[in-house]
Amino acid sequence: MVDQKENVEYLREKGVADLVDVAIQELVKEKPENAMEWMRDYFDYPPHGISKNVKKLDGWIQVGCGDKPYNCPEKKATFAPDGTTPDEMPDLSKHSNFMAEVLREQPELYAKYKDTYTKNGVGLAKCIKTGVDNPGHPHIKTVGLTAGDEESYTVFKELFDPVIDARHGGYGADAKQPTDLDLSKVSDIDMDPDNKYIETTRVRTGRSMRGFKLPPTIGFEERRKLEALAVKGLLNLSEDLKGDYFPLHGSHSYQAKPNGMSEEKEGELRTMGNLFQEPDSTLLLASGMGRHWPDGRGVYHNDDKNLFVWVGEEDHLRIVSMQRDKNMKETFGRFVRACDKVQEVLKSEGSDFMHNDHLGWVLTCPSNLGTGLRAGQMLKIPLISARKDFKNICKKMGLQARGAAGVDSASVGGKWDISNADRLGKSEVELVNIMINGNAKIVRWEQLMEQGRSAEVEKEIAAM
């Protein structure tokens, strides 16, 4: 005969009874037409399971899209599977990242911080997990460190500051980050008088919302609250910034679109290059970026489709202003207005963007601190870019040259995405003007080479 009391005790001991109780309460609260289907979805979706779309992906990705820290023996990503920092520092002797470098030089920092937590409960293990799980490549040094919340940068300051200093090529623990979004200070130089070389212009950055943990550690319900507040700010945008919010396909977090954007919308945004998708690298998965995917995430864009805001990706917000011409001042101005309007709503709700005098705009990865800004343009410059030292020339001007498909990609047809190289230590206006002045030179050099005046170009470059 079945012992009901023993069964109930077993269910309560394993936490199943409480889970079922909560599910039933939610079911009664929502009263869906198809209760059985609702219950199936409840247990087949974060935080209790993983979404249907994620189940189509490789197993090593699925592991990072549930509710627990990433633990994947297949990828040798098994550090701190319960989120607790081990007593012994892991072997970092073969790791190629800035975090490992600092801890190898100062192992006492691990001992100092292993039992330390922020007010939100973020410990050392959650900050260094991505760097421990990903040894990297000897010739490609990653950061190896992410912040779990705003306070991580101060609580673990003696680890973060030297990593920031090394990653940005010199930035002291007492350095001050200038912030300047004054549009009137942006250069009016016409970079491309013939309208022949510059195809597109883009400005993007991240913003974090105060009062919430950062993406690597944010909880399921907290992420939904962040999404709701972010969308409230975005839907407050008006005139040329007015638009709509589209949660990722399969997300159930946004009541107005309970199943997320349609597959057609997903395809449209993907074709435009303005859709983000589940993390597909152990760097991101180990840091915690994939948890609860795709819940609480989506894309806002204005009606003109020249302003896009990603909600809940690697940062709380990723703001992109773009257009198909050379007008950087107009592109930057749209970006600034969008940031200002969203910030107004956040302040009215008792929140704000994370910002301080030392780090500037506080973001998840130390590589994006300061301005977090990348102002870039797609240039078609087959002659000047054919030089073997082209990337070094750009570097001397404070620029970074990427192929059309992004970092480390090859150029196709002489097309290059050229943007400011720095993020930290200079203001937004300074970085935009560095890009404008640099791209103006590159366009002029391309013109001179077309006219057979390569010697003049050579002389100018040699004088740099």
Number of C-alpha atoms within 10 A of each C-alpha: 3 6 7 9 9 10 11 12 12 13 15 13 11 10 11 13 15 13 14 14 11 11 16 14 11 14 16 10 9 11 11 12 8 8 14 11 10 17 16 10 17 17 16 14 22 21 20 14 16 23 25 12 15 21 14 10 12 10 12 19 21 24 21 29 27 22 19 15 26 32 20 21 10 9 11 13 23 17 25 18 17 14 17 15 22 16 10 9 16 11 10 17 11 12 22 22 24 23 28 26 21 18 17 17 9 13 13 11 16 21 14 12 17 17 14 17 16 17 11 16 14 23 23 27 26 26 28 23 27 27 27 28 25 21 21 18 12 11 7 8 16 22 22 27 29 27 27 29 26 22 17 25 20 12 18 20 13 16 22 22 20 19 26 25 17 16 19 17 11 14 20 14 15 10 13 17 20 19 19 13 16 12 15 10 13 21 17 13 13 14 21 20 13 10 11 14 24 25 16 17 25 25 24 21 23 26 23 24 23 20 16 21 25 28 25 27 22 22 17 17 13 14 24 19 15 22 23 16 17 23 21 15 20 25 17 16 20 12 8 13 23 18 19 14 23 22 28 30 22 21 24 22 24 21 10 11 17 13 16 25 18 15 12 10 15 20 12 13 15 13 10 10 9 17 18 18 14 21 21 15 12 21 22 19 28 30 29 30 26 29 30 27 29 27 28 25 28 27 25 23 24 20 13 11 17 18 25 23 26 25 28 27 23 22 22 27 23 19 23 25 25 24 19 14 18 24 20 29 20 16 23 25 18 21 24 17 14 23 19 13 16 21 20 15 19 19 12 10 11 9 16 18 21 17 20 14 13 19 26 22 23 29 32 26 19 24 19 23 24 27 29 23 25 24 29 26 29 24 25 21 20 17 15 22 21 11 11 9 11 13 15 14 20 21 14 13 17 16 23 22 28 19 17 19 12 12 11 10 12 14 19 12 10 16 21 26 24 25 28 25 21 22 20 30 23 16 19 25 21 19 24 24 20 22 27 26 16 21 25 17 17 23 22 17 22 21 21 17 17 13 9 11 13 17 11 13 19 12 10 12 12 9 6 8
